[in-house]
Amino acid sequence: MTENETGSQIKIPGRSVITTLSAMGYFLDGYDLSVISVFTLVLVTFKPFHYDPFTESFVTGAALLGAFVGAVIFGHFADNIGRRYLYIFDLIFFAVFAILSALSTNIYEMIIFRFFVGWGVGADYALSPVYTTEMYPDKKRGAGYGWVWTFWSIGAGAAFAIGYVFYMINPLVGWRYTLAIGAIPAIVTVVLRTRMPESVRWDILEPGKSKLSAKDLDSIAERVGITKEDIKAIIAEREKEENIAAGSFTALFKGEYGKRTAIIWFQWILYDIAGYGIGLYSPIILTTLGISHSSSLLFSLIFNMPVGFLGAFGAVMLNDRLGRRPLQALGFGGMAIAMAMFFIASSAIASIGIIIGIAAFVIDYGIGNLGPGDTMGLYAIELLPTKLRSSSMGGATGITRIASFLAAFMFPLISASLGKSSFFFILLGLMVLAFVFTIFFTPETKGLTLEEIALASYKHVHGVPKLILPEAKKEQS
């Protein structure tokens, strides 16, 4: 705790508290985007509402469209007015509209309420992981983001576990409780986040907007592990970026930063098409393989907890040791194998198809969470400077949620017209493309500070994508 110039005391939470409260945003995203799978299973099995493939697609994808809006808007303003206040209140959207979703009386109300649930989820993507990354020392930055990412699997696992319990009690009513329960952790998180200070890096970068004294900033920085050298580097970054408006969307697409934005968007779009194309329909895919409806929820739980969680935990351990780039290549390679196995399982005889399909899910969730599931957001945060960081994360989240919506929208339509095997074959091609793209275009950020990354130039050296620091460029010349 430290005192500011007026004599009041500022509470400085520990790094574990910062990480956990930020991670709850990913928990709620995992819960939200998985719990709708429980509802769609009930919808197609018991038909509580009238629907067709078109409205089914919108039920699954409405929150993704909402996330596009929330991520872009909140990301822009977080770079302008700071992370803290938006970080505190963004999850109110989730709490209110999760309850309203549970009270839906027809398919159209569900679509509308789910759209606004997505606002909160998208907004938090542009805030929580950025806040955590900026409040971590550089040598542990990858682990910090990795911990936040692990909570997605915990949230998804919770959705399927709660969904299973209520499904077994009464599926026609249980889906309402499953949707509504998600509001509880959202409200608790909003209350607890009021203890959080502003991001140190944003405060230093925007001294005219900061409400803290230099002494307070030093105390908070020391508490979270940001050194005096880091502070000097942040000031140097501020001087370099003085002509860039905070949260400028146009700056994301110009020059050096334009190249980085293109890399972030392209690889994340490919990942989300496959990730959500499989994840949002996992219970339905399992039932088509011959697994019972209730068992499909249990399997979906296992795929997230422990399989997905263990993959994400591997990223915690390896992000700062092995690096982002090799993990991402490994993950896309593993996901390509999983898509090939889904393709084979979709046309295999029952028992063999079940075995191959379950193995494909394990590879997809485990290796996918170890690699691109983790690195997509990390790259969106690391590759852009503090003035554009939330806008980068928000923009990338927004555009990839559109891609995710298209995947969710197309699955029922492609499955109905061409068969599920065609959908899996398309995903196989996309994962191979993502693997090749990572090898030839994605740079490594391990070992570099956020400020060094901001000052570096993206180049290919002997065919390998790299971030070259100004000093290294002088030596090469």
N, C-alpha and C positions, 0 to 999 in steps of 0.2 A: 504494500500500500504506500502511496506517496501523496504529498500535499501540493496543491496548486497555489498560484499566487494569492488567491483569496483566502487561503487557509483551509479549504475543504479538502477532503480526502478522496483520492481516486483508487478504487479497488482494481487490482491487476490480477486477473485469474491465471491459473497455471496453464501450461500448454495442453495438458490432457483435457482440461475443461473446454478450452477453445476448440480443440479437435473434436470432442464429443458433440458439442452443441452445433458445430458446423456439419458434422457427419449426419446429424438427425435430418438435415435437408435431403441427403441422399437416401436415408432410411425411408423417408416419406415418399420419395420418388419411386424407390423399389416397391414399396407397399402399394402405392397408387396404381402404377402401371402393371402390377401383377394381380391386384384384387379384381380388376376388371375382367381378368381371365376366369375368375370364379363366376362372375355374373354372366359372361357369355356362355359358359358351360351350362348354367341353369337356363339361360335363354334358349339355346338350341335344343336342350333336352326336354324341358317342361313348358316352354313357350308362355311365360307369364305375361309377355307383351306381344302384340302383333309386330312382326318384323319381316324384312326381306334381306337378301345379301347386301344391298346398298346401305340400309340402316344399320345392319350388323357391323359393317365396316366403320360407319361413323361412330357407333358406340365405342368401339375399340380405339378409334383414332382421335376422338374429340379432344381428349386431354393433351394429346401431342400437338394439335393445332393451337390449343390454348397456351401450351408451353412456348411455342414460337413467339406469341405476342408478349408473354410475360418476360421471357429471357431478353428479347431485344430492347424492350422499353426499360426494364429495371437495370439492365447492363449499362445502357447509355447514361442513365441518371446516377448510377453508382460511381462512375468515373467523374461526374460533375460535382455531386454534393457529398460524396463519401459513401463508404460501405455500411457504416454502423446502423443508421436509422432504417434503411431499407432492409438490411439483414435482420433486424428485429421483427419487422411487421409483415414481411412478405408471406409468411406462412398462414396469416389470417385468411387469405383466399382459400387455402387448402382446408382449413378447419370448417369454415362456413359452408362451402359448397360440397364437402364430403358428406355433411349431414343432409343437405338438400338432395344430393344424389340418392341417398338411402330412402328418401321420402318420395321419390319419383313415382308418378302414377301412369306414365306411358313412356314409350321409347324416345319421344322427342324431348320430353323434360330431362331424361337421363342424358341425352346428347348435350343439351344446353348446360346443365350443371357440371358435367364432366369437362366441358370446354373451360369453365372458370376455375375448376380444380387445377387444370393445367397451367393457368396463369401463375399460381403460387409455386408450383413445381418448377416451371421454367425460370421464374424470377430467382429462385434459390440457387439454381445452377449457376447463374451469373454472379452470385454473391458469396455463398458459403465456401466453395473450394478456393475462390480467389482470396477471400479473407484469410483462410487457414494458411495458404501458401505464402502470403505476404507476412504472416506472423511467425513463420518458421525460420530457423537459421538455414543457410543455403545447403550445408552439407547433409541436412536431414529433410530437405524440402520434399524429395520424392517419397520418403516414408510418411511424412505428414499427409500428403495428398492420398497416398495409398490407404492410410487408415480411414480417411473420409470415404473412399471408394468401397471399402469392405462393408460399410453399413448399407449399401444398396442391396447386397445379398441377404443381409439380416432382415431388412424391410420386406423384401420379396418372400423370404421364407416365412416371416410372420403372417403375411397375407394368405399364403396357402395353408398354413397351420390353422389359423383362425377360420378360414374359409372351409376347411375340411370338417372342423368341429361343428360349425353351424349347418353345413351341408348334410351331415349325418343326423342332426337333430330334426331339421325341417328345411329342405333346400328352397322351398317356395317363399319362405320368410327369412331364412338365415342369411341370404345375400345382402339384405338390408342392414343387418347388424354388422356384417363384415365390412361394408362400405363406411358405415358411421363410426366404427371404432377408430378409424384412422385419424379422426379429428382430435382424439385425446392426446397423443404424443405431439401433435401440431400445437395445441394450446399450451401445453407444458413447455415446449421449446421456446415459444414466443415469450413467455414470462421469464424464463431463465436467461434468454439472450439480452435482456435489458441490462445485465451486469457487464456486458462486453464493451471494451473501449474501441475507439476507432482504429482502423488499420494503421500501424506505425508508418509503413511505406507511403501510404496515401497522405497522411498528415504531414510528413516531411516534404513530400513533393508539392503539396498545396499549402504552403505556410500561411497564405492570406485567408484561407478558409478554416484552418485549424483553430479549435477552441482551447488548445492546451498550450502551456508554456514550454519552452525548450527543455527545462528541467524535467517536466512531466514526460515529455517524449523520450528523453534519455532514460528515464526510469523504466518506462514501459518497454523500450527497446532492449534494455539490459535483461529485463525479466523474461522476455521471449527469445533471447539469444541472438539479437541483431547487434553486431559490433560497431564500434566507432568507424572502422574502415568501411563497413557496409553503409553507414549513414553518409560518409563522404562520397561514396559511389552513387547513392541515391541523389545527392545534390548535383553531382556531375551529370547524371541522367536528366535531371530537371533542366539544367542549362542547355543540354543538347536538344531537348524536346520543347523548348520554350515557345516555338512558333506553331506547335501543334495544339489545337484546342482539345481539352479533356473530353473524352467520349466521342470524338469525331468519327463518324462512320466513313467519310471519304478517305481519312488517313489510313484506314484499314486496308484500302485497296490501291494505295499508291506506293511506287518504288519498292524499297526493301520490305516494308511491311505487307505490301500487296502479295509478294511472293510467299511470305509466311502464311498469310490468310488463306491463300489458295491451297497450300499444303494441308493446313488444318482442316479446311472444309472438305476437300476431296476425300481424304482418308477416313474422316469421321462419317461422312455420308455413306460410304461403302460399308463401314462397320455397322451403322445403325440399321441399314436396310436388312442385313442378315440378323443382327442381334434382336431387333424387335419383331422382325418377320417370324422368327422362331419363338421368341420368348412370350409374346402376347398370345400365342395360340398353342402353347405347349400342352395344356390338357386336351384340347381337341385333336392335336396331332397324335397324342398317346392313345386316345380312344380309337382313332382310325387304324392304329397298329394292332388293336385287339385288347387293350387294357380297359378295365371297367372305369366308369365315371368317377367313383369315389377314389379309386386307386390312382387315377391320373392326377388328382390333387396331391396325394401323398408323394408320388414321384416328382411332381413339380417342386414340392417342398424340399425333397432331397437334392434335386439339381441345384437349388439355390443355397441350401444349408444341409450338408456341409460343403458340397462340391464347389459351388460358385464362391463361397466365402474363402475356402482354402486357396483357390486360384488368386483371389484378390489379396489374401494375406501373403502369398508368395511375392506379389508386387511390392508390398510393404518392405519385405526383406531384400528385394533385388533391385528396386528402382535406383537406389544410390550406389549400388555395388556393380551390378552387371550393366545397367543403363537402360534408357527407354527404348532405343532403336532395336536392339536384339530381342527384347521382350515383345515388342510389337510385331516384328517379323515372325517370331515363333508363334505368337497368338494367331495371326492371320493364316499361317501355314496349317496350324491345328484346326482352325475353323473350316478351312477348305476341305480337309480330310473329313470333318464332321458332316459337311454338306453332301459330300460324295456318299457317305454312309446313309444319310437320310434318303438320298435318291435311290439307293439300293434297297433300303428297308421298305420304301413305299410300294415296291412291286414284288417283294419276297413273300414266301408263304408265311403264315401267321407266326409260328414260334420263332423262326429265324428272323423274321422282320422285327419282332419285339426285341430280341437280343441285340440286333444291329442298331435298332433305333435308340434303345436305352444307352448303348455305348456311345452313339453319336451325341446324345444329349450331354453325357458326362464330359466328353472332349470339348464340346462347344462351350459349355458353361465354365469348365475348369480352366482350359487353356485360353479361352476368350477373355475371361476375367483377369488372368495373369498378364495378358498382353494388351490388345487394343482397348478393351473395356476400361482399363486403367490409364493407358497412355494418351487416349484421345483428349480428355479434359486437361491432362497435365501439359500437353503441348499447346493447347489453346491458351493456357495461362502463362506459360513460360516464354513463348515466342514473341509476345507483344509487351511493350513497356507499361509501366504503372498507369500512365494517362489513358491507355487504351485497353487495359487488361480485362476489366469487366465487360467492356463493349465487345472485345474479342470472344470471351467466353459466352456472352449472351448471343452474339451473332452466330457463332458456331453452333451453340445449342439450338437456336431458332431454326437455322437452315436444316440441321440434321433431324429436328423433330418433324419438319415437312417431309423429309425423306422417310422417316419412320412411319409417318401417317400414310404415305403412299404404299409402304410395305404392308402395313396393317389393312389398308383399303384393298390392295390387290390380292392378298392371300385368298379370301373367299371367292373373289371373282375368277382368278386363275384356276383355283382348285375346282370350281364348278364347271369351267369351260374346257380346261386342258388337263386337269388332274393335278394332284399335289406333287407328283414327280417332276413336272415341268417347273414348278416354283422352286423346288430344291436345286434343280439343274441351273437355273438362273443365279441362285445364291452361290453355287459353286464357282461359276465364272467370275462373279464379283469378288469373292475372297481370293482367288488366284490373282486377279488384277490388283487387289489391295496389297498382297504380299510383294508383288513385283514393284509397285509404287514405293513401298517402304524402303526397299533395297536401293532404289535409284534416286529417291527424292527427299526422304525424311532424314534430317540431321540429328546428331546426338546433342543433348543438353546437359548430360551428367557432368559434374565437376565444374560447371560454370555458375557464377552468381546470376541472379535475375538481372542485375545491372550490366554485367558483362554481355549477357545475351542481347540486351537492348542495344548495346553499342556495337555489337559484332555485325559482320556482313555474311550473308548466305552465299556460299560458293561451292562449286564442285572441284575437288582436288584429286587428280588421278581417277576421276569417275565416281568419287565418293562424296556425298553431300556433307558439308561441314559449315560450322559457324566460325568465321575467322575474326579474331580480335584485332583492333587497330594496330597494336604493337606488332602482331604477327604479320600483318600486311606490309608494314614498313620493312621488316626483316626480309620478306620475300622479294620486295622491290630492290 
